[in-house]
Amino acid sequence: MDGAGVTKITVSEDVALVTFCRMPTDPSVMAGVFSDLASAGINVDMISQTAPQGRTVDLSFTIPSCDLLAVLDILNHFREAHPSVRPMMSNGNCKIQLYGEQMRELCGVAASVVSAVAQSGADLMLITTSEVDISLLIPQACCMDAVHILESIFSVQADYE
């Protein structure tokens, strides 16, 4: 399996992780958050939601670190209407995106990717996928080691944004 499935690796630095803990499960509430972020010109990526726990979920997403202050303003406004929501934020991360059309049909790519992250010693803070993409969020301090291991496993040179 090593070396197969990934044809492109892209690395983005200075990425922040935002998590809204205990977000109401009502999709209109979540839509309001994303609408407010869009109105503020904030580009959201790596959206991930936990399975419902009663009537709440945890909602995580990434943003460019430079937008963190604007998100804090939006969050403060949001919490006025939803005081039970607990925010968590983490700055100083990097996003590693692995792309490959073969992922659609090839078993084991995710196993190789997560094993590489483990080998680098990085904490895996968030992972999202599509049929042809795996996106990882890890601490910036571990980024270079993880990228070098992934480049070696998949024989692909990473591009930095």
Sequence and secondary structure as in RCSB ss.txt:
>XXXX:A:sequence
MDGAGVTKITVSEDVALVTFCRMPTDPSVMAGVFSDLASAGINVDMISQTAPQGRTVDLSFTIPSCDLLAVLDIL
NHFREAHPSVRPMMSNGNCKIQLYGEQMRELCGVAASVVSAVAQSGADLMLITTSEVDISLLIPQACCMDAVHIL
ESIFSVQADYE
>XXXX:A:secstr
 TT S  EEEEEEEEEEEEEEEEES HHHHHHHHHHHHHTT   EEEEE   BTTEEEEEEEEEGGGHHHHHHHH
HHHHHH TT EEEEEEEEEEEEEE GGGGT TTHHHHHHHHHHHHT    EEEEETTEEEEEEEGGGHHHHHHHH
HHHHT   EE 
